[in-house]
């Protein structure tokens, strides 16, 4: 199994420190996690692990090569349910992420609808949610198709955390060769779905996996919270049933890369070891 890691293992340190730490854990793949338009004060002064979507590709490529890491994905998690605004990560940022991925030879960009922050977003009907997500992803899909990049939808919202609604969204978006799924084991479980059902329903449209396990203490939040950024426990210590999901992916001959979305170096190390054992 191709195992990678989120580049947010150690807080308040720059991207190079994230890459250095991930390499020290004997992990070969890394994604570009946090990112932004233009410049960032936090990056400039060394306390934010974020990549500019306007970076010269060689700068990122050389950093990965220095630490002998392979770049797997660019995260472009967006807010697709609220109205577009200059300070809302949305369509334009997803397009920039796709163009950066193409320049770097990264095959996949991962996005999602996220949680709405406005009264407008919270008041949308099911049909309106589906429409606004499709409208905001239409141009990014066209860019992805042109540049040969896959755009993967991750369960991390009220629509994508449902197997049925994810299916409706995929059908409406079309472009099956360009649009796929990044299965997030923790987010899908937290949103009230059964992660294994994504594997059974969507099969080889799952082209990347974000690994998270969730503690028993989060059971009261299930179906009420749609996604979380990081797990705080190693894989196998929670209630999601990770070994069964690994087995199902192996049975369908899953060949994609995967990413550990887990806080803390020791938790990452333990999770990587267990994943290799389960994958055989």
N, C-alpha and C positions, 0 to 999 in steps of 0.2 A: 504494500500500500504506500502511495506517495503522501507523506505526512509533512505538512507545513505548519506555520505558526503566525498568528496575528502579530504585527509589529507594535504591540502595546503591552509588552510583558512587564516592563519596569517603568513606573510612573515618573514624570518630570525629568526625563532624560531624552536626548536627541535621537534621531533615527539611527545614526551610526551605532549608538550604544544598544539599541534594540537588535540590530543585525548581528552585532558582536555576541550578544547574549544568546540569541537563537542558534548561531553557529556553535557556540560552546555546549549546547544541549544536543549536539549531533543531529540536528534537524536540517534538511537540505532545501526546503522550500519556504518562501516567505511571501506574504501579500503586502501590497501597499494599502495600509489600513486608513488612518486618518489623512485627509487631504483638504486642500483649500484653494481658492482663487488667489492669484497674486502673491504678495509677501505676507509673512507672519512674524509678529514681534517675538512670539514664543520660540519659533524656530531660530530666528536671528540670534537670540540670546541663550539658546541651548537648553530650554526646559519643555519643549514640545516635540513629540515624535510625529511630525506631519510633513507631507510632501505637497509642494505646490503643483497644481494642475497645469501651471504655466512653466514648469521646470524644463530646462534643456534635457532631453532624454539621456544624453551621455553622462550627465551628473549622477543620475539614479543608476544607470547601467554599471558605471564604474564602482559605485558603492557596493552594489550586490556582488560584483566580481571580486572585490577586495576581500569580502568575507565568504567567498565561495558558496553563495546562495543563488538559487534559481527563483526568479519572480513568477508567481503563479497567477495572481489576480490583482485587479484594482477594485477596491470597494467604493461604490458610489451610492451608498444608502441615502435615500432622498425622502423629502416630504412631498408626496404626490397628492395629498388630499386637501391641503390648504391652498388658498389662492397664491399664485406666483408673486414673488416679491424679491427685491435685491438681496435681502438677507436670508432667503430660504433656499436651501440646497435643493435644486430641482433639475429641470430639463437641460439647462445650459451646462451645469456642472457634470451631468451624466455624459453629455456629448464630449466635453473636454476629457473626461476620464477614458472614454472610448478612443479618442485620438491619441492620448498619451500611451494607452495600452498598445495600440497599433505601432507607434514609434518604438516601443520597447520590446516588441515581439511577444507581448503578454496575450494569451489567447482568450481571456475571459474578463468581463467586467460584471460585478454583482451589484444589483440595486434592489430596492423594495419600496413600498409605499409609506412606511413609517406610521407614527401616530399623529393625528391632527392636533394642532395647538390652538385652533380658533373655533368660535361658535359655528362659523360657516362649515368648517370641516367636520365637526361633530354632528351637524344636522343633516348631512348627506344621507340619502336613501341608498339601498344596496345598488340599484341601477345607476345612481349618480356617482357612487364611488367607482364603479367599474368604468364608467365613461371617462371620468377625470383622469384616472390612472392611464387608460389607453391613449387619451389625447396627449398627455404629457410624455408618453413613451414613444409616440409615433416617430418623431424626428430622430431620437437616439437609435431606434431600431434601423432606420434608413442609413444612418452613419455606420452602425455596426455591420450591416450587410455590405456596404460599400468597402469597408476596410478589413473585412474578414475576421471580425471579432465577435465572439459570442456574448450576448447580453442575458445574464441569468437572474431570475427572480427568486428572492429569498423569502421564506416565511418570516415576516417581521411586521405584521400589521393585521388589522381586522379582516382584510380580504385574503391575504396570502397565508394566514394561519389557519385557513379552512381548506381542506382538500377539494371540496365542491367548488368554492369560490376561486381557488387557484386554477382549477380546470376551466371554469367559465372565462377567467382572464386570459389564459393561454389560447383558448379557442377564439376569443375576440381579437387578440393581438395578431394571430396568425404567424407567418414567417417562421415556421417550425425549425428550419435549418439554422436560424440565427438566435431564436429565443428559447431558452431552456430554464432549468431550475438549479439553484443551489440549495440543497436540503440543509436546514439548520435544525439539528436534533433537539436542542434546548428550546428554541423559540417556538417550534411547531407544537411541542408538548405543552409549553407554558400557555400558548394561545388556545389550548383545549383540544387540539388534534392528536392523533396517534402517529408519531413519526414514521412508523413502519408502513402506514397506509399510503404515504407519499411514494415509497419505494414500489409498493404493489400497484399503485394507480398509474404512476408516471414513468416507471421503468427507466429506459436509457435517456429520457429527457433530463434526468438528474445528472449533471456533468461536474458538479463540485459539491463538497460537503463541508459544512462548518460544524465542528464537534463541540458540544456542550452537554454536560450532565447537570441535573437540577436536584437540589436537596429536598428531602421530604418536607421541610419547613415551608417550602413554597407551594405546597398543595392547595392552600386556601386561595392563592392568587391565580390558580389555573382557570383559564377562560375569561379572566378579567384584565390581565396584563398581556400585551401583545409584543413580546420580544424583550430581550435584555442584551446588553453589550458583551458581557463576559460571564463565564461561570467562575465560581470561587472554590470549587472542589474538583478533584481529579475525575476523569472518566471512570465509571464503575462504582463510584461512591454514592451515586444518586439513584433516582427512581425512573429514569428515562428508558432504561433497558438497552444500553449501547451495544453489548455483545450481540444481541439479536439483530440489530440494525446492520452491524458489520457483516454478519453471516448472510443476511438478505442481499446486501450489495455485492458481496463476493459471489453469490449464486447467480446474479445477473451479469457477472463479469464486468463489474464497474472498473474503469481504468483511469478515472480522473484523479486530479489532485485533491487533497483535503487540507483543512486548516483547523488547528486547535485554537479555539476562542476561550482561553483559560487564563486567569490571572495568577501570577506567581510562578517563578522559575521551577520550583520543586513540583508544583501541580502539573506544569507542562511536561516535565521530565517523566513523572509517573504515568501520565496519560499516554505519552508517546510509546512508552514501554508496553503498556497494556494493549494499546491498539495493535502493535506488531504481533503480540501474542495471540490476540483474537483473530487477526487476519491470517495467521498461519504462515 
